Amino acid sequence: ASHTAERRQVVVRPMRIPNLSNVVTVAAGQWHAAVVDAAGAIYTWGLGHQGRLGHGTGAVRSIPVKVPVRGPSGAQSPPFFVKVACGSFNTAAVASNGALY
């Protein structure tokens, strides 16, 4: 089996996460993290393998990136998220109307 070397930044002291403000909830998985901001948007970062970040690729993201989410067919705006959870290989979010993504 082949193994790819990954470069990761190790942070040993608390630090402010760049590009985020008005965070209302945060979740952390084994390989990634996610937040919901006051506008109801989701941002994720970490190891993107198997699509766990929701960006449509398997890329590693070292800083938070907004997850592009479309609402149901016919919706005029994207869902407003209120909760997010991270597992080892997935991310799930709940919209204000109770829909699970």
ABEGO torsion letter per residue (X at the ends): XBBBBBBBBBBABBBBBBGBBGBABBBBBAABBBBBBAAGBBBBBEBABGGAAGAGBABBBABBBBBBBBBBBGBABBBBBABBBBBAABBBBBBAAGBBX
